[in-house]
């Protein structure tokens, strides 16, 4: 039998697939039974094969074009674009993500390590100038003191166009904070050891600066600037380091999987941590760009810091604390994945 005759004998299958596509496109077939789904898949594969034959034997262009369109329509029904479902994503962001973060051992390790070292370094620098000099360096500390030599109110009055300057600085802080986060995240890929080092390094440096600045005359100006954005920025550093360490540790402890499979699973589990870190870095940059350098009273800035801390505690502790009715779904697929699995 010639190819043209063979394809002509399959024309009824084409019409059947076209009718099925029309029904699906018109939403008159809201649910498909197993037999219908199997038949639709069979017809789709058969038409794909017919299209390949038509292309190979250079059949008339109108036949090839028709088959191309039919295959495209059937493909769109088999693999439809996923719609954004606000309810599913709201539940995921308010319940699924914080509960995953609450149970993340890498995040717990990064949190305890960072804040423990930060507080120890801050106290040591407050009690000993030599400690701060050895950790940060005399030149860096002197530069830091010069940065906060003038009250923020005077710096605000001297600025020609304060809003334009703040717009520029907010963009700079987004870039600067993102660089810190990426460095912490990437270091964690070095079998987790790099993430531990980067976490300790940042904690020691920042703690020493805070401790030293608390002992100098510029301390009022310094804390006027850092208080408002501090909670978001420091927490974002911890989150970025934790996400990287999770990936690095997965290469060492594969739990019976191949290293590639273990890394893929860890990458999927680290996504909520990375997203939370990026969001906090951006929020910190906005506060650092517009509120921290402003002439607002310190009480306002302290209130911003207090509100930020309360939001962090509410999200990571209150929403993240496991509840028996949500335990089953906390580790399930993301909304789009669940929808795809049902479909």
Secondary structure by P-SEA (a helix, b strand, c coil): ccaaaaaaaaaaaaaaaaaaaaaaaacccccccaaaaaaaaaaaaaaaaaaaaaaaacccaaaaaaaaaaaaaaaaaacccccccaaaaaaaaacaaaaaaaacaaaaaaaaaaaaaaaaaaaaaaacaaaaaaaccaaaaaaaaaaacccaaaaaaacccaaaaaaaaaaaaaaaaaaaaaaaaaaacccaaaaaaaaaaaaaaaaaaaaaaaaccaaaaaaaccccaaaaaaaaaaaaaaaaaaaaaaaaccccccaaaaaaaaaaaaaaaaaaaaaaaaaaaaaaaccccccccaaaaaaaaaaaaaaaaaaaccccccccccccccccccaaaaaaaac
